[in-house]
Amino acid sequence: MTKPAKPSSKSPGRTSSKSSAKSVDVADSYAVRLMQHLVVPTFVIDPKRRVVIWNRACERLTGLAASDVIGTNKHWQAFYETRRPCLADLVALDRPERLPEFYSEYAARGHNGLGFSAENWCMMPKLGSQLYLAIDAGPIHDEAGHLIAVVETLRDLTDQKRAEMALKELATKDGLTGLSNRRSFDQMLMTEWARAHRTQKPLALLFVDVDHFKLFNDRHGHQIGDECLRAIASVVSRHAVRPLDLAGRYGGEEFALILPDMDCDTACVIADEIRCAVMALAIAHGAEGAGDHVTLSVGVASHIPGGADGGPDRLLGAADEALYVAKRLGRNRVICAERVLAEFASLGREAAAVPAPFRRKTA
């Protein structure tokens, strides 16, 4: 009598399950090795935002060894000096609304597995230098839709960004003096005018003109004239000390200075400091009727924009008129638009009417 075969302790189902598990392990191992050797800097975090992969390219980019971050939440230390979320963290948390809080350029490609893209300057503490990085972070879900990892890849765009910034600077800077050119000055004036209208704080404007500059050029030549303008531009720019102050070359031998949140009296103090600083340069003039040294005339205006003002034309006109009066009253002086009539009266001039503002170069 044949004995029945002894049932195997390994059922077909269990064998299949183990085989499947083994193939998954092999696949996982292969994926990890593949990611380690990618030329693209890449790291992976788990749902608890702990680093599980930090590839060799990422080590080279950041200067931070994998052994220092694997199993930790310290990946931010590769990029920033103070703790803050990386893009992969925001993906893991599903917080697209926080992108503008941390990134200058960003895009949320949508929920349900599409991830985020961003660009920004990173401090790179281990390298001791800044890099401009393009960052992509996307989630990985299991078949049930549960998050199992987030992959972040990095691209170094530092050279391209610096080239872009250099081109932008060329487009906004005056070639001779290095100050803002007329176009960028006009744009900033519009921006600050709108901000002053919102905050209801004064916006001050200085028009600075070199006295008798045509005579200076005729006597010393245009090359020396350019050197004179560069020296004066350096003085003007030194007085644009706050983040929103802007010094520009308005045209020819005329400069302008935007001073947000400043009343006329304070702006006049700065204007006179500029005038005195240029006198201290003792740039020889010597043309007949011009005096021994180069001097400046400055027109100052300050205004809190109102609903009926429209754009900054009123401010421009007031500063222009004040500069014209400074020229008429003898040059080498600061005139505030609020006290134009008083200045005329104090010198015994006719105070009944001041000519409408216009740009007449009496130099």
Buried (B, 14 or more C-beta within 10 A) or exposed (E): EEEEEEEEEEEEEEEEEEEEEEEEEEEEEEEBEEBBEEEEBBBBBBEEBBBBBBBBBBBEBBEBBBEBBBEEBBBBBBBBEEEEBBBBBBBBEEBBEBBEEBBEEBBBEEEEEEBBBBBBEBBBBBBEEEBBBBBBBBBEEEEEEEBEBBBBBBBBBBEEBEEEEEEEEEEBBBEEBBBBBEEBBBEBBEBBBBBBBEEEBBBBBBBBBBBBBBBBBEBBEEEBBEBBBEBBBBBBBEBBEEEBBBBBBBBBBBBBBBBBBBBBEBBBEBBBBBBEBBBEBEBBBEBEEBBEBBBBBBBBBBBEBEEEBEEBEBBBBBBBBBBBBBBBBEBBBBBBBBBBBEBBEEEEBEBEEBEEBEEEEEB
